Amino acid sequence: MSFPLAIILVPYGVVVVVFFIVALLNVYHLIHYSATSKTSFAFTFVFLAGTAIIAFLTWQAVGGVDWQTPISISLSSSSPKLLPF
Amino acid sequence: MKIESLINQKTNEKVIFYLRRHVIVFIGGALFIVLMMMLPIGAWLLANANFPELMTGEISGPAIVLLGSAYYLWIWLFLFSHFVDYYLDAWVITTDRILNIEQEGLFNRTVSELDLTNVQDVTSEVHGILPFFFGYGNVFIQTAAERGRFIFEQVPKPEEIRKRLLILVDEDRRRQNQE
């Protein structure tokens, strides 16, 4: 049984989506509850810049990956037994 | 939404204090989060020294990169959430009342209001080395209202707030008696 390496992008994608939802909720709270001061603007800007840096570095690190590389999971009888019985 | 809308400011009401926790409280939590950001670097150095094939593997390499990326995104978001939680907790003292605004997580927000005439006793305390050096502490307000006690937690200059609050309570009572 084998899967393409791209399958590991699925849980990563879920993490990214949840991240953006929670981040948007935080920004909404700051705007809605009159916390729109220089401090909160600066912190939000730093947060967005940091997010962009993490995204860019991730993109650079996985840029040359062949996502079609198969991940094979075999349950053959010739594989060593994990248990002595 | 401006503060006037946030507290439904009345016509002759003036905002005297708009308080948050002392910034050192936020910095303490932020430093811990920054420390958590160092963990993957340490793990990477250890793994690179002992299992170099893990980092360059066709499957393990990208998996580790994505895992590290997800970890950093979450830690970064946790830092931002920590700031929002710190920034949205506030205590407002006006010439007429006290408001206690507490943000608990993303979906819980509690706003309590107390008329100054219901204030019975105000106590300030500074406990500990950091509070002593940075000048922050707690202010306890004993009330005659349904909610027996308001607490201003880790606010800067608690003694000054206590003194000023007692003056405001006195002025408010005089105003009420004249009316």
Contacts between the chains, C-beta under 8 A, distances in Angstrom:
chain1	res1	chain2	res2	distance
A	5	B	58	7.6
A	5	B	59	6.0
A	5	B	62	6.5
A	8	B	62	6.9
A	8	B	63	5.6
A	8	B	66	6.0
A	9	B	66	7.4
A	12	B	66	4.6
A	12	B	69	7.3
A	12	B	70	5.9
A	15	B	70	4.5
A	15	B	73	6.8
A	15	B	74	7.3
A	16	B	70	7.9
A	16	B	73	7.0
A	19	B	73	5.1
A	19	B	74	7.0
A	19	B	77	5.6
A	22	B	77	6.0
A	22	B	81	7.2
A	22	B	106	7.1
A	23	B	77	6.0
A	23	B	80	6.8
A	25	B	106	5.3
A	26	B	77	7.9
A	26	B	80	5.7
A	26	B	81	5.8
A	26	B	84	4.6
A	26	B	106	7.3
A	29	B	84	5.8
A	29	B	88	6.2
A	29	B	103	7.1
A	29	B	106	7.2
A	30	B	84	6.0
A	30	B	87	7.0
A	30	B	88	7.5
A	32	B	1	6.1
A	33	B	1	6.4
A	33	B	6	6.6
A	33	B	88	5.6
A	33	B	101	7.9
A	33	B	103	7.7
A	33	B	109	7.8
A	34	B	1	4.3
A	34	B	2	5.4
A	34	B	3	5.6
A	34	B	5	7.1
A	34	B	6	4.9
A	35	B	84	7.9
A	35	B	87	5.3
A	35	B	88	6.0
A	39	B	87	7.4
A	40	B	87	6.0
A	43	B	80	7.3
A	43	B	83	5.3
A	43	B	87	8.0
A	44	B	80	7.9
A	47	B	76	7.0
A	47	B	79	7.6
A	47	B	80	4.5
A	47	B	83	8.0
A	50	B	76	5.3
A	51	B	73	7.1
A	51	B	76	6.4
A	54	B	69	6.3
A	54	B	72	5.1
A	54	B	73	5.8
A	54	B	76	6.5
A	57	B	69	7.7
A	58	B	65	6.6
A	58	B	66	7.3
A	58	B	69	4.0
A	61	B	65	4.5
A	61	B	69	7.8
A	62	B	62	5.3
A	62	B	65	5.5
A	62	B	66	7.0
A	65	B	61	7.7
A	65	B	62	4.7
A	66	B	58	7.4
A	69	B	58	5.3
A	69	B	59	6.5
A	71	B	59	5.8
